[in-house]
Amino acid sequence: MDPRLAAIVSLGAFVALALVFWLLLGRARGATKRLAYRVFLFSLALGIVALGRAYGLFARASLPFDLALATTIILVVIGNLYAVRFCSRCGRMHRNFKATACSRCGDPLPRHGFTEEPRRAPLDPTDPLGRRKRTLPKK
């Protein structure tokens, strides 16, 4: 193995690990961290595809396998982008969809990872599903 390649791979792994820790614990605007997370996920997916091409995975595989692998990678990336939310004010990463407010600063969290739009307030504060109170008609 080429020693330069080992140094490049170890440097890349260190940068990726530092980025993950910054995404989890660092303080920055939510939009900045969301963009960094998207770039990280897409570069990770491209790295997996490049590694497969380097080892000849796509040269020996059939077309349906190639399509299934590409679809799986795309679905995993999209699922992670949807599931991870960042607080707009402090940038804290949240994967719990039950939480409506940031655990660090208390700011409302977005509905999902593709938007910064916060959840709508429920109509009935006592009903967790936010339904309207039902009233019986008078006779």
N, C-alpha and C positions, 0 to 999 in steps of 0.2 A: 504494500500500500504506500502510496506517495505521502510523505510527511506533510507536504503543503495541503493536501486534501484533508488530512486528519485535522490540521490546524483550522482550516476553513469550516469544517463540520462542527468542531468543538466551539468555535467562536459563534457560529450561527445558533447552536443549541443554547449557549449562554445568553445571547441576545433574546431569543424566544422565551427563555425562562424569566429573564428580567422583565420582558414585556408583559408576561402573564401576571407576575407579582405586582407590576405597576397597575395593570387593569383591575386587579383585586383590591389592592390596598392604597394605591396612590390617590392624590387629590388633583383633579383637573375638571374642566367643564365636561358635562355629559356628552356633548356633541363631539368633542375631541376624542374622548375614550371610545365612543361608538364607532367613529371613523377608524381609529387604530385597531379596534377589534375586528372590523370588517376586512381591513387590509391583512391582518394576521390570519384570519380564517381562509381568505382566498389564496394567500401565499402558501399556507399549509396544504390546501387542496392541490394547488399547482405543483408543490413539492412532491406530493404523493404520486401524482401522475408522471412527473419527470423521473422519479425513482423507478416506477413501473416500466417506463420506456427504456431506462438505462439497463435494466435487467432483462429486457426483451419480453415482458409480459404481454404487451399488445401485439408483438410480431407473431407469437405462437397461439394467441387466443382467437376465438371466433368472433364474428361481428355481434351476435347477441350478448356474449359475455362483455365485450367492450361497452355496449350500450347499457347493460345492467350495472356495470361498475361506474360508469359516468353518471347515471341516474342516482345511484346510491350516494356518491360523493356530493352531488348537487343537493340532494334532499337532506343530508346531514348538515351541510353548510347553512341551508335555509332554515332548518329546524333550530340550529344554534343561534342564528341571528334573531329568530322570533322569540326564543325562550329567554334570552339575556336582556335585561333592562338596565339602563344606567340612569341614575338620578340626574336631573337637568342642572341642579345647582351644585352639588358637591361631587358628582361623578361616581358615586358608589355603585358597584355592580350588584344586581339582585337577580336571583333565579327563582325566587318564590313568587308565584302569581297571586297568592292570597294577600300579600302585603300591599296596602294601598298607599302607604307613606314610607319615605326613606327612613331606615333605622338610624342613620347618622345625623341627618339634619331636619327630618320631619316634613320635607317638601313632598307634595304628591308625586307618585311615580307614574310613568307613562303606561298606557294600556298594554303594550307589547314592545318588542325590540325594534320594530320598524318605524315607530313614530315617537315624537316627543309630546304628543297630545295626552294630557292626563285623563284618567277615568272620570266619567260623569258621576256626580254625587248621587247617591241613591235617593229615591223619592220618599221612602219611609225609613227613618233612621233606625227603627227597631227591627226591620226586615233585612237580613243580610243579602237577599237577592234584589232588593230595591224595587219591589212591587208596590203598587198603590194599595192603600187600605181598602178592603172591601166593606161596603156598608149595605145593610139589608134595606130593601125598599119598605117604606111605611105603608101599613094597610089602612 
